[in-house]
Amino acid sequence: MSADYTVQGDVAVIALNNPPVNGLGLSTRLGIMAGLEKAIADDAIKSIVVTGAGKAFSGGADIKEFGSPKAIQDPNLLSLILALENSPKPAVAAVHTVAMGGGLELALGCHYRVVAPGCSVALPEVKIGLIPGAGGTQRLPRVIGVEPALNMIVSGEPIKSEMLAMLPGQKLFDKLTASADSLMEEAIAFARSVADVRPLPRVRDLPCKHPMGDAYFQFARNMVKGMSKNFPAPAKCVDAVQAATKKKFDDGMVYERELFLGLMVTPECRALRHLFVAQRAASKIPDVPDNTPVRAIKSVAVIGAGTMGGGISMNFLNAGIPVKILEMKQDALDRGIATIKKNYEAQVKKGKLKEDKYNERMALLSTTLSYDDIKDADMVIEAVFEEMGVKETVFKKLDEVMKPGAILASNTSTLDVNKIASFTKRPQDVIGTHFFSPANVMKLLEVVRGEKTAKDVLATVMAIGKKIKKTCVVSGVCDGFIGNRMIEQYSRQAGFLLEEGCTPQQVDKAVERFGFAMGPFRMGDLAGNDIGWAIRKRRYQEKPHMKYSKTADLLCELGRYGQKTGAGWYDYQAGKRDAIPSKLVEDMIAKHRQDLGITPRKVSDEEIVQRLVFSLVNEAAHILEEGIASKASDIDMVYLTGYGFPMHRGGPMLYADQVGLFNVAQTMSRFAKNPLDDGAFWQPAPLLARLAAEGKSFNNVN
């Protein structure tokens, strides 16, 4: 059982002991209940202190138990909280460091709460598509007031204990200790001071009202509706807190539970829980143990001061790591530094960055025109033009000048990292770090592991990625890695859809209604259509058998590269990003169809979405089978954090699982019969076909 029981005179101490955050799994709940029963049965014990061993009071429920028999097995969290609340001896929660979700609900079930300063307090269930399910919506409004409680529950954001202790009339904390170190001493003293108090105070007995009543909740509902598109949980939070003000406590608890269980089975909740687990799983690499030693990264050099180089540099400056940018010409350096300053100054102007922090970050930045000046950097990242000859020149020079043990990283988005490593005499130190644009904003970092990349180099880059607040996903070496290899198939399908009868805006709107941040043609205009053109020209030579629509080439031949030229698939007005449908483009597509002898047909939005999304799924199945990605959930993380896949659908792999892989494979077989599409591509990948035949899902590959 994951809880320790000790006695200090007439006070029993029950300490949750389930590292790292004392999750309230079955073993922990059993331990707390056993300790509580022991303390109640011992006449020498006058009061009880409940706390958390190690680095947390409690981070809440164990998400791995959600939906399993263990989650409801007695003592479940509700029955445990009820037992604490009904204890004939005072139960005092000694709260420190982290009290979140079920951990906070557990504390609210105690008669008193003593808290250390600096403790992060939250009910974050909304972030996994749920509402608090063990009384949080009914008890928190009673101790801090309806409005502060609803704000905490709807946002899920943590608030420091000192801030909560300052709320007027708050009854959440009975005592804020002088320091974290004195918590247990002060909690035990407090427990002794209330040993003889009767009746024992219970949160459930406190009143809960809002002076504006239903009018306030209608206002809150309207606010939440605008902020929580595609997610039902925030609106249900409002319903549950309103019930706390209108129903008897026990009836409010029943209503909260009904809402909680209803949300648990929604696809949105499943998607957010999947994301929660996948985010943590992404850092686990099968053959690289957690205790692998890492190299110290105290300084970084970046080759190239362009858009990517500047954005990459900002990540490290933000984390307090000195950066030296190398360029070939002073004017290129000056432009790059000016852009970094402009980005930071915009943050200062908006109040997102304090002036002193801006000055600190700029003080960590230096520049040079000489490779000799970067030789002592612990890690160097090249962000130069995406062409193998250019990469070769850079890496041969880095091999020549960089100190032994320095990590040599390439920001390539498609090129062969093994070939890049072969330009050096230290391939074990070479790795791919594919940042996404804008690099200082986008969360995803594809970490590309070469055949000879050392395990400690991989572990170091994963650790430094976490330090600069990136979601790191490991990819093996192939053309385009995980994300861009898949997006190529998505883009091919978008091109075929134009030839068959769609307009760019019809395709974009269908995909955006599905939930993508941006459709393929608006995305192309934003990224620059010339980039895709350059990749396709390479493909035509490397893979002459692969079928492509030529519409995008015709567009580029007209010089319509996207927003940067004021014209792409759409027209753009100077200084604006609004995509205006272009008659010229529609005429161009119509003529192209005519030249090919294609009679346009009406294509449904459902077909558009299926062809685009299932093209991602099928290519991803090949990627999994080849070992380029080690887990299906890693692919979902790439698409959720780097490509605007709708969060409420959980990523392409989870979405395919929810549709059913048998249904996905059947739909692909239907697409394979379309003479204008690429029939060979639509043969389900062997892994997909096997899982579909066995009635399994991609989740089985995690």
Secondary structure as UniProt FT lines:
FT   STRAND          3..8
FT   TURN            9..10
FT   STRAND          11..16
FT   TURN            19..22
FT   HELIX           26..41
FT   TURN            43..44
FT   STRAND          47..52
FT   TURN            54..55
FT   HELIX           63..65
FT   TURN            66..67
FT   HELIX           69..72
FT   HELIX           77..85
FT   STRAND          91..95
FT   STRAND          98..100
FT   HELIX           102..109
FT   STRAND          112..115
FT   TURN            117..118
FT   STRAND          120..122
FT   HELIX           124..128
FT   HELIX           136..144
FT   HELIX           146..155
FT   STRAND          159..160
FT   HELIX           161..165
FT   TURN            168..169
FT   STRAND          175..176
FT   TURN            181..182
FT   HELIX           183..193
FT   TURN            194..196
FT   HELIX           203..205
FT   TURN            211..213
FT   HELIX           214..227
FT   TURN            229..230
FT   HELIX           233..246
FT   HELIX           249..264
FT   HELIX           267..281
FT   TURN            282..283
FT   TURN            286..287
FT   TURN            290..291
FT   STRAND          300..303
FT   HELIX           307..318
FT   TURN            319..320
FT   STRAND          323..326
FT   HELIX           330..349
FT   TURN            350..351
FT   HELIX           355..363
FT   STRAND          365..368
FT   HELIX           371..374
FT   TURN            375..376
FT   STRAND          379..382
FT   HELIX           388..401
FT   TURN            404..405
FT   STRAND          407..410
FT   HELIX           417..422
FT   HELIX           427..429
FT   STRAND          430..435
FT   TURN            439..441
FT   STRAND          444..448
FT   TURN            451..452
FT   HELIX           455..467
FT   TURN            468..469
FT   STRAND          471..475
FT   TURN            479..482
FT   HELIX           483..500
FT   HELIX           504..514
FT   HELIX           520..527
FT   HELIX           529..542
FT   TURN            544..545
FT   HELIX           551..557
FT   TURN            558..559
FT   HELIX           563..565
FT   STRAND          570..571
FT   TURN            574..575
FT   STRAND          580..581
FT   HELIX           583..596
FT   HELIX           605..625
FT   TURN            626..627
FT   HELIX           632..642
FT   HELIX           647..649
FT   HELIX           652..659
FT   HELIX           661..671
FT   TURN            672..673
FT   TURN            675..676
FT   TURN            679..682
FT   HELIX           686..693
FT   TURN            694..695
FT   HELIX           698..701
//
